[in-house]
């Protein structure tokens, strides 16, 4: 399968969700019914929150307080950060091991749909930023795109040099979940021809902690061999990855799939990079 086909498979991944309104914020005694929605792994909650809000709006106690800008979702008492991709949120906070042999009916904890709760009160400002304006998320996302470009090249010229039409097309491709529209521009940002590669833009999420590891990972080792998932994780988290070749204490998960430790990072980036330009890696702990 070629890179474009693999990108499309990744792009089409989604998480079926069941969203309930916090009963304390519903004017209906027996609570409003749940809202079911399939959220793309490669997208973000803010792009769908208005749709969710419109479903629950008739059941809200006070729409002067319960506004879209105050909305937030939680999973098992954990607020879900707006600026993290849906796929990362699911893989990280469910802690699901995709390589598990358990059938869905046996894996009660991780059975789909993903059960989320919608809130408007007590916004968790210590854990996440508030989306104060309609452009708040777009601004936050493009800043991540620039940060990823800086990680790769030491500057954000690839992003800053996009024309207004190209920048608009990139954003519209993301917001409408249009594969061709988005990748037509994004390919320019991650292509090898976009400039000398200084390091890979990678974020590693350690489960059950607030720790997110983001450090420069050069494309080659001192031995001139290409960097792999295993060598990168051994360098970034040696306490969890004492071996470069064998996952002993944890397994790397990208887009809901356990990735081989021998996978070259250069190849992974071309097909598995998220819309913000980073390769997000969650960990499935052993045992």
N, C-alpha and C positions, 0 to 999 in steps of 0.2 A: 504494500500500500504506500503511495507516495505522500509527501508532506501535506499537500492540499487536502487529500482525502482524510488523513489523520487529523488535520486541523478541523475539518468539518465534523468528524465524529466527536471530537472534544467539545466543539461549539454547541452541538446538539444535546449534550448532556444536561439533565435537569433533575430537580429534587421536588417530588410531589409533597405539598405542604397542607396542613390542616391548621388554620388560624382561628383562635377563639378570642373574643373580647373579654378583658378582665371583668368578671361579674360585678365587681364593685363600681365599675364605670358604666354599667348598662342600666337604662331606666326600665328595662323589662325584668320583671321579678324572676322568671325562670331562665334568664339570660338569653342572648341572641344565639342563633344557630351558628355553626362554624362556617368559615369561608375556605373553600378548597382552591388551590392554585398551584400550578407547576412553575417553579422558579428556575430559570436557566442557571447552571453552575457558573457560567462565564459572565454573569450579570450581577447586579447589586440591588439590595432591598429598596433603596429610594426610588428606583425606576418603576416600582410596582406598588408603592405604598399608597398612592392616590386611589388606585383601583380597589385596594383593600379598604381604604377609608370610606369610599363611596358605598360599599356594601354595608358597613356598620353604622354609617351616619344616622339612619333613622332610629337607632337604638341608643345613641349617646345621650347622656344626661344634660350636658351643656356644651353645645358646639362652639361657644365663645372661648371655652377652655380646651375642649378636645378638638384641636386643630391638627391639620396634617403636619405642621412644623413641630408639634409636640409629640408626635407618634413615635413609639419605639416598640421593638419586639424582644421577647425573651424566651429562652429555652431552658427549662429547669432552673429558673431563678438567675440565669446568666444573661445579661443584656447583649444583644447582637450588634456589633459595631457596623455602622452604615458603610464605612469606606472599605470594608473587607469583602471580597467576592463571596457570593452565596456558597459556592463549592468549598471554599476554605472554611467558612463558618460551620457547615455541616460536618465536614471531615474532622475538624478540630474538636468541636463541642460534643459530638456524639462519641468520638473516640473509637469509631467502628473500624475493625480490622477487615479489610476487603478480602483477605486471604483465609478468613475463618471458614471452617467447614459447616458451620451451623446453617440450617435452612432458615428462611425468613420466619416461619411459624415457631421455630425454636428460639430465635434471637429476639425475644420480646422487647428488650431495651432499645433496639435499633430498627424495629419494624416501621416501615413507611405506611402512611405519610408521616412527615416530620411534624410533630405537634408543637406549635408556637402560640404564644399569648401576646395580644396587642394591648398596649398601655398608652395612656396620655398623661397621667399624673406621675409625680415623683421622678421626673426625667433623670437618669443616671449620669449626670454631668461628669462625675469622676471617672467614668469608664468609657465615655464616648462623646463626641462633639455633637452639638445640636445643629440641625439643618434649618437655619433661620430664614433663608430665602430660597426661591426656586433654583437659583444658580449655585447654591452652596455645595451641592454634591458634585456638580460639573467642575467647579473650581478645585475641589479636593481631589477629584479624580485626575484632572490634567496635571496637578502638582505631583501626583504619584508617577504619572507618565514621564514627567521631566526628571524626577528623582531616579527612575530606572535608567533613563538615557544617560544621566550623569554617572551612574554606577558602571555602565557599559563602556563609556568613552571618555569620562572625565569632564564632560560638558553636556549641555542639553541642546546643542546646535541642531541635531536631527529633528527635534520637536519644534524648536523656535523657527526653523527655516521652512516649516510647512506653510503653504499659502492659506489665506483665510478660507478659501473653498475647501481645501484639503482638511483643515482642522474641523470645519463644519461637518464634512462627510465622515470623518472619524467618529465624532461625537454622535451623529445621527445613526451611524452604523451600530454603535453600542446601545443607544437608547431605544432603538427599534429592533434590536437583536437581528440585524441584517448581516449575515456572514460575508457576502461579497463586498458590500459597501464598507464594512469595517476593515476587512483584511486587505482590500485594495490599497489602503493607506498604511495600515499597521505594518504591512510587509516591508515598507520602506524604512520603518523605524528599527526593525530587528535584523534586516538583511546584512550579510557580511560586507556588502559594498557600502554600508552606511558609515564606515570609518573603522580605524584600528580598534580592536576589542581590548579594553583594559582589564575588565573583569565581568563576571556574570552577575546579573541582578537577581539575587536569590533571597528569599525570606523563609526561615525555618521556624515552625511553631512547636513549642514544647508543651504537650498536653498537661492539664491540671495545674498549670502555672501561667502567670501573665507574660512569660518570657518569649520574646520573638528575636531570633538571631538574624542579624543582617550585617554581614561583613564582606569585604571584597574577596572574591574567589577568582583567581587568575585562570585563564583558559588552559594553561599548561603547568605541569609540575616542574620542579627543578630538573628532573630527569628528561624534560622535554616531551613527556608522554601527555596525552590529552587528559584533562580533568574529567573524572567520572562522579556520579552521585556519591559513590562510596568514598572516594578520596576527599571530596568536598566535605561530607558529613564528618569524616574522621578528623578533619582539620578544624571544623567549626564546633563540634560537640564530641570530643574524644571520650568523655565519660559515658556517653550513650552509644557511641560507635567506636569501640576499641579496635575493631578490625575494619580495614578498607574494603574487604571483599565479602564478608559474611555479616548479615544483620543478626547481632547477638541479643541485644537488649531492646531494640526497636527496629521497625521497618519503615522506610520512606514511602509516603503516599502522595500521589499527585493526581488530581481529578478523580479521586475515588479508586485509584488503582495502585497496588503495591508495585513500585518500580525496582527493577534489578539494580543492585549496587554497581554493576559494571556498565550501566548506561552512560554513554558520553554526554556530558552536559550540553555540548554544542548541538547535538542532535535533539535533545530534549527541549531546548529553548525554542527551536524552530517549529515545534508542533504543540507544546504544552504551556507556552507563556500565557499568562492571564492578560486581560485587556489593559491593565495598568503597567504592563511591561515587565513585571516580575514573574519568576517561577516560584510559586508558593508551595512549600513542602510541609505537610503535616506528618506526624509520627504515630504509628500504631505500636503501642508498647507490647512487648512479649509477656506472656503469662497473663 
